Amino acid sequence: MNTHTVLPTRLGDLTIVRDGNTIVGLYFPHHWYRPAAETFGPRDDEGFGDVAAQLDEYLAGERREFDLPLDARGDPLQRRVWALIAEIGYGETTTYGELARRLNGDANPQQVGAAVGRNPLSILIPCHRVVGGNGKLTGYAGGLRRKRELLDLEQLTLLPL
């Protein structure tokens, strides 16, 4: 049974959904393809301390990777795309076209873009690190302002102190 909490952050209130101990959703306000609220289960603020702490550390520039049990639920192509996104390193980017090439012809860049847009675990599966072929910021389920802020955060924390 799913439960959820709402975590206030500088990016806005993030809705975090879990099934038991596994995180199955992280959604921005006005998130594209946000599931119906009733699928989140009842609100229960207990048991989300680990994800809240890791998100706080990440947004403070103190964490580069997440160590959480995740289950990104989607169709087989979506899961393959999300697995590739999970491999993109902190402070790095890739393109929709490159992800399509890595799928060996099983999807074109537009299909990859559709899968990226349906990522149910924004930030945790770092779809903000996927950009257009010319390096331009393109759509982001949480909005381009948030995408830019996340990319800026990662670049700033890579600078030597």
N, C-alpha and C positions, 0 to 999 in steps of 0.2 A: 504494500500500500504506500502510495506516495504521500509525502509531507513536504511542506515548503516553509521558507522564511523569506523575509525581505530585509536586505542588508543595505543601509544607507552608505553611499560612497561618493567620492568626488565626481564620479561618472553618472550619478543618479542612483535611484533605488534599484538594486539588483535583486531579482527574484531567483532564489536558488531552490531547486527541487531535488529531492532524494527519494530513492526507493531502498528502504533499509539503510544501510551505511553507504550506499553507492550514489554518487551525484549523477543525476540524469538530465538536469537542465540548469542553465544559467541564462537569464533573460534580462535585457535592458527594458526600461519604460518605452513603450511604442515600438518594441522589437518587431521586425518583419517576421512573419510566420510564427508568431507567438501562439502556443497552444491555448485552448480555452482554459480559463482559470480553474474550472472544476477538475481538470486533469492533474492539477498540482497537488490535490489532496488538501487536507486541513492544514492551517498554519500551525506550526509548532516550532518555536524558536530554539528549543533544546536540541542538542546534537549537531549543530552546525558550526561549532567553535573552530574545528580544524580548517574548514574552507574559508570561514570569515578571517581567521588569523593569516592564512596564506594569501588571500586576496589583499588584505591590508599591507602585508609585507611587500607584495608585488607592486602595489600602487605607490608605496613609499620608496620604490627602487631598491629594496633590500632582498628581493627574491627573483630568481630567473627561471625557475622551473617549479611546477606544482607536483606534489606528492600526495595525490588523492585517488581514491577508487572512483573511476569514471566509467560510464556506460552511455556512449553516444548511440542512440537508437535511430536507425534509419534503414533505407534499402541497401543492398550490397554495394552499389556504386557510391552512394553517399558515404558509407563506412570506409571504403577504400580511399576516397578523397580526404576524409577527416583523418585517416591514419597518416597520409602523406603530410597533411598540414601539421600534425603533431610532431613531425620530424624537423620542421623549420626552426632553426636555432633562434634564441633570444637576440634581438637586434638585427636580425636578417629578414629579408623578404624574398618572395618568389612570385611568379606570375601565374595567371590562370593557364596560359599556354604551356608553361613548363610543367605544371601539374598534369595537364592533358598528355603531354609527351611521355611523362613518367607512367601513365596508364596504358602505354603501348597501343594507342589507337582505340581503346575502349570508350573514349569520351572525347568530345571536342571542348575547346575553351568555354563555350557557352554552357554546356552541360556541367562542366566543372564549376562554373560560376553559380549555377543553380544549386548545386550541392553545397558549395561554400555558404551560400545565403541561408541554407536550412540547418546549419551547424547548431545543435541544441546546447552546446557548451562553450559559448563565446568566452573569450579570454583564456579559459582553461585549455581549449583546443584553439590555438592562436590564429583564427582566420583573419585577424587584422593584419597579419603579415603577408597576405596575398594582395598583390597590386596588379594594375593593368600592364599590358605588354610594354608600354612606354614609360613605366614607372609611375604613372598617374594613379592617384587614389580613385578607386571606383567603389561602387556600392558596398555598404556595410549594414548589417541588420540592426546595429545600434546607432547608425548615423555616421556620416563622414567626420563630424567634429570629434566623436569618440575615437574613431579609427586613427585620426591624426594625433590625438592626445596619447593614445597607447603607443603608437610608433615613436612619437617624440620622447615619451618616458623611457623607452628602451634605448634610444640613441643617447639620451642624456646620461643615463646610468652607465653607459659604456665608456664615457669620457674618463680619463685618468683624474684622480683626485689631487 
